[in-house]
């Protein structure tokens, strides 16, 4: 599927398609982070940085903003980004062998740390490392204070368990993790086109904005090239609208 197919899909849209941007694994200031922030400023696309609380370095103060419309916001990326998977499990930090009470306490401590440090830039959204967590933890998240959970894939439209927290997910992963390289235009643009079509035709929750997921520390040159081209295209397209900050907590 090509860029022309994406253009064709957007011709069916009466209102702009809504997107948001999440970047994972932020801990400290790096050249890659500065490259990411430059893109955010250049194209006026705020980035939501999933920060690992126990690895937070003072150099990440570089993202702190005194303006009312910052270029970056902060989400909580688990606790220490360490797997507690038991034998036969896929990598997971928020589950596995992690004692439930300790896990909840550590999550709450991480939330408090980020909320105090980043003040108005912090959003009460939990991003589990590897985009997965124990289902047993779900009923505890709102009690800890989170308003949203962000994983990978379309969110459930209706939850049969009302105590479960509402999701605000990402859908476009620009990295091929098996090869640790850019996933390719066909893969990314194809997924975006498919996602928008499914929203438009009611196959998935139409109220959830499409989430772009990046990992600035793992980008190869092709990843950066794609982001430059993609943000340029979005900036020039009347049917694209980027959402940011507190507005996301209401979606």
C-alpha positions in Angstrom: 0.0 0.0 0.0 1.3 3.4 -1.0 1.1 7.1 -0.2 -1.4 7.5 -3.0 -3.7 5.0 -1.2 -3.4 7.1 2.0 -4.4 10.2 0.0 -7.3 8.3 -1.5 -8.5 7.2 2.0 -8.3 10.7 3.3 -10.6 11.9 0.5 -13.4 10.0 2.2 -12.9 12.0 5.4 -15.1 15.0 6.1 -13.1 16.1 9.2 -9.3 15.8 9.8 -7.9 12.5 10.9 -6.5 12.8 14.4 -3.0 11.6 15.3 -0.8 11.7 18.3 2.9 11.0 18.9 4.5 8.8 21.6 8.3 8.2 21.9 9.5 5.6 24.4 12.5 5.0 26.7 13.5 8.6 27.5 15.9 8.8 30.5 18.5 11.5 29.8 19.5 14.1 27.2 21.2 12.7 24.1 21.9 13.8 20.6 19.0 11.6 19.4 16.6 13.2 21.8 17.7 16.7 20.6 17.1 15.5 17.0 13.6 14.4 18.1 12.8 17.7 19.8 14.0 19.6 16.8 11.5 17.7 14.7 8.8 18.5 17.2 9.5 22.2 17.1 10.0 22.4 13.3 6.7 20.8 12.5 4.8 21.9 15.7 4.0 18.2 16.5 4.2 17.8 20.3 5.9 14.6 21.4 4.8 12.5 24.4 7.9 11.1 26.0 7.5 7.9 27.9 10.1 8.4 30.7 11.5 5.5 32.8 11.2 6.8 36.4 14.0 4.9 38.1 16.4 5.8 35.3 15.5 9.5 35.2 18.7 11.6 34.9 18.9 15.3 35.7 20.0 16.1 32.1 16.4 15.3 31.0 15.5 18.7 32.5 16.3 19.9 29.0 12.7 19.1 28.1 11.2 21.2 30.9 9.1 24.0 29.5 7.8 27.3 31.0 5.5 27.9 28.1 1.8 27.1 28.0 2.2 25.0 24.9 5.4 22.9 25.3 6.9 20.8 22.5 7.0 17.7 24.8 5.0 16.0 27.5 5.9 13.3 29.9 4.2 9.9 30.4 5.3 7.1 32.8 7.2 4.3 31.1 6.8 1.5 33.7 9.3 1.5 36.6 12.8 0.5 35.6 12.3 -1.2 32.2 13.4 -4.6 33.6 11.7 -7.8 32.7 10.1 -9.9 35.4 8.9 -12.6 32.9 8.8 -16.2 34.2 9.9 -19.1 32.0 7.9 -19.3 28.8 6.6 -15.7 29.1 7.4 -12.8 26.7 9.2 -9.9 28.3 7.1 -8.0 30.8 7.9 -5.6 33.6 4.4 -5.0 35.0 3.6 -8.6 35.9 5.4 -12.0 35.9 7.3 -12.6 39.1 6.9 -9.0 40.3 5.1 -9.2 43.7 1.7 -7.4 43.1 1.9 -5.2 46.2 5.5 -4.2 45.5 4.6 -3.6 41.9 1.7 -1.2 42.7 3.9 0.6 45.3 6.7 1.0 42.8 4.4 2.3 40.1 2.9 4.8 42.5 6.4 6.0 43.5 7.4 6.4 39.9 4.2 8.3 39.1 4.8 10.7 42.0 8.4 11.3 41.0 7.6 12.2 37.4 4.5 14.3 38.4 6.6 16.4 40.8 9.6 16.7 38.5 7.8 17.7 35.3 4.7 19.4 36.9 2.4 20.6 34.1 4.1 18.6 31.4 3.3 15.3 33.1 0.2 13.4 32.0 -1.3 10.6 34.1 -0.8 7.9 31.4 1.0 4.6 32.0 3.0 3.1 29.2 4.1 -0.4 30.0 7.5 -1.5 28.7 7.1 -3.9 25.8 3.5 -2.6 25.6 2.2 -5.4 27.9 1.2 -5.9 31.5 -0.6 -8.4 33.7 -4.4 -8.3 33.4 -4.6 -8.6 37.2 -3.0 -5.2 37.4 -5.7 -3.4 35.3 -8.2 -2.9 38.1 -5.5 -1.2 40.3 -4.4 1.4 37.8 -7.1 4.0 38.4 -6.6 3.6 42.2 -2.9 4.5 41.7 -4.0 7.6 39.9 -3.7 6.9 36.2 -6.3 8.2 33.7 -5.1 6.3 30.7 -3.2 3.2 29.7 -1.2 3.2 26.5 -0.2 -0.1 24.7 0.0 -1.2 21.1 -3.0 -1.8 18.9 -6.7 -0.6 18.6 -8.3 -0.2 22.0 -11.4 -2.2 23.0 -14.5 -0.3 22.2 -16.5 -1.6 25.2 -15.0 -3.1 28.4 -17.2 -5.7 30.2 -15.2 -4.8 33.4 -15.9 -1.1 34.2 -13.0 -0.9 36.6 -10.6 -1.3 33.8 -8.8 1.9 32.8 -9.5 3.4 29.3 -6.8 2.9 26.8 -5.1 5.4 24.4 -2.9 3.3 22.2 -0.3 3.6 19.5 -0.7 1.8 16.2 2.3 2.7 14.0 5.6 1.3 15.1 8.3 2.6 12.7 10.9 0.0 13.7 11.3 -3.6 12.5 12.6 -5.0 15.8 13.7 -8.3 14.4 16.2 -6.5 12.1 16.4 -3.4 14.4 15.9 -1.1 11.4 13.3 1.1 9.8 10.2 -0.9 9.0 9.7 0.7 5.6 7.2 3.1 4.0 5.0 0.3 2.7 4.6 -1.1 6.2 4.0 2.2 8.0 1.9 4.0 5.5 -0.1 0.8 4.8 -0.9 0.4 8.5 -1.9 4.1 8.8 -4.2 3.8 5.7 -5.8 0.5 7.1 -6.2 2.1 10.5 -8.0 5.1 9.1 -10.2 3.0 6.9 -11.2 0.8 9.8 -12.0 3.9 11.9 -14.1 5.4 9.1 -16.1 2.2 8.5 -16.7 1.5 12.2 -14.5 -1.6 12.5 -12.6 -0.1 15.4 -13.2 2.7 17.9 -13.5 5.8 15.7 -12.9 8.1 18.7 -9.3 6.9 19.3 -6.7 9.0 17.6 -4.1 7.1 15.6 -0.8 6.8 17.6 2.7 7.0 16.1 5.3 5.2 18.2 9.0 6.0 18.0 12.1 5.0 20.0 14.6 7.8 19.5 17.6 5.9 20.9 17.0 3.0 18.4 16.5 5.0 15.2 18.7 4.3 12.2 19.1 7.0 9.5 16.1 5.7 7.6 13.8 6.2 10.6 14.9 9.8 10.9 14.4 10.3 7.2 10.9 8.9 7.4 9.9 11.2 10.2 11.2 14.2 8.3 9.2 13.2 5.3 6.1 12.1 7.2 5.9 15.3 9.3 6.4 17.4 6.2 3.5 15.6 4.5 1.3 15.9 7.5 2.1 19.6 7.9 1.0 20.3 4.4 -2.1 18.2 4.5 -5.4 19.8 5.5 -6.9 16.4 6.7 -4.3 15.8 9.4 -4.6 17.1 13.0 -2.2 16.3 15.8 -3.5 16.0 19.3 -1.4 16.8 22.4 -1.2 17.2 26.1 -4.3 17.2 28.4 -6.6 16.9 25.5 -5.5 13.3 25.1 -6.7 12.3 28.5 -10.3 13.1 27.4 -10.1 10.8 24.3 
